Amino acid sequence: MKNLMTTSISVAPMMDWTDRHCRYFMRLLSPSAFLYTEMVTAAAIHHGDSGRFLRFNDEEHPLALQLGGNDPEWMASATSKAHDYGYDEININVGCPSDKVQSGQFGACLMAAPDTVAECYRAMSDVTDIPITVKTRIGIDDLDSYAFLVNFVETLIAAGCQKFIVHARIAILDGLSPKENRMVPPLNYDRVYRLKRDFPDLEIVINGGLADIAQVEQVLQYLDGAMIGRQAYHQPYFLAELEQHFNPQNSLPDRRDIVDQMLPYIDEVLRGGEPLGRVTRHMLGLYAGQLGARAWRRSITENAHREGAGSEVLINALNAMPIAA
Ligand SMILES: Cc1cc2nc3c(=O)[nH]c(=O)nc-3n(C[C@H](O)[C@H](O)[C@H](O)COP(=O)(O)O)c2cc1C
């Protein structure tokens, strides 16, 4: 039977947030949501220590690598390496508005250069049979008409793209920070619904502002998938609730059990020479909205960076909560 959760629910690529430690933690909360890496630039993979950027834990599947870049040769070279690592999807970033990305002429500004994205797409398809997808906005700056979006999508369809993840707001490339670009331009879900109506054979995943199960249910009436970003990071238990909703045979996990399951992972990370905080920073929201959430956060924040800190920091944080968590 098709796993509705894997086919419909994904966690957004988020720089500095959805690293492999975060994804390992999220996977415990949701056995089947599709996870995305942070954006990795094709240049970094092409020139640098590709293992550092590409390695992941087996438990993270199903997992997509998000690539940033505009050079077909480098995008293909990065794809070929990602293929060897066993990713389940490669996604091209056409949504990031940061200055750094713009100065490299990729990310959201590529919406104005669909032929370049299509060229990358073709070069990447030549080296792998892993599905290649595109994450985009509905427009950039004053290029915000539906016709502009359709032209972008049609150019990519001609290159073979079948799946689009659409962040349902435009990006303003001049004058707004990346953070503002996730809040200020209004969400326009209707635009994404229209795209699916006009291209029913495409797989269209919507992203932007999804924060509860009712909203996710609503968009899935019209679309193939829902990608969750900030809510999944700030309130990771939302992923467990989604999993249980879409896969009712999965009961809701106990948060404490999730913590217990993180302990051996953390021990392994520490043995590998990484500091505790690299993992625990992603777990601060585990009790969000629950009694004791503040004590949990504070105890970890105050103690995780101390010299020699180990997984006992999490046990102590549980004990610091006002009622037995
Ligand atoms: C901290 C942070 C980093 C992000 N980094 C990326 C990225 O690397 N690639 C990308 O396509 N989008 C990135 N995004 C945007 C998210 O993928 C998503 O499109 C956006 O947050 C809207 O979804 P949401 O309302 O569910 O959070 C980032 C968002 C945040 C909050």
The ligand as an ORCA input file, in Angstrom:
! r2SCAN-3c Opt
* xyz 0 1
  C      16.469     28.743      8.805
  C      15.909     28.507      7.417
  C      16.765     28.101      6.418
  C      16.262     27.837      5.123
  N      17.115     27.336      4.172
  C      16.611     26.936      2.980
  C      17.410     26.221      2.042
  O      18.576     25.886      2.290
  N      16.839     25.893      0.849
  C      15.526     26.203      0.553
  O      15.041     25.861     -0.536
  N      14.754     26.859      1.437
  C      15.250     27.203      2.637
  N      14.430     27.776      3.566
  C      13.013     28.007      3.238
  C      12.181     26.791      3.641
  O      12.572     25.652      2.910
  C      10.687     27.064      3.364
  O      10.522     27.291      1.981
  C      10.175     28.285      4.123
  O      10.594     28.275      5.476
  C       8.636     28.342      4.082
  O       8.073     27.198      4.687
  P       7.477     27.252      6.191
  O       6.488     28.392      6.227
  O       6.800     25.920      6.391
  O       8.620     27.487      7.110
  C      14.894     28.047      4.842
  C      14.042     28.460      5.879
  C      14.537     28.665      7.153
  C      13.586     29.077      8.260
*
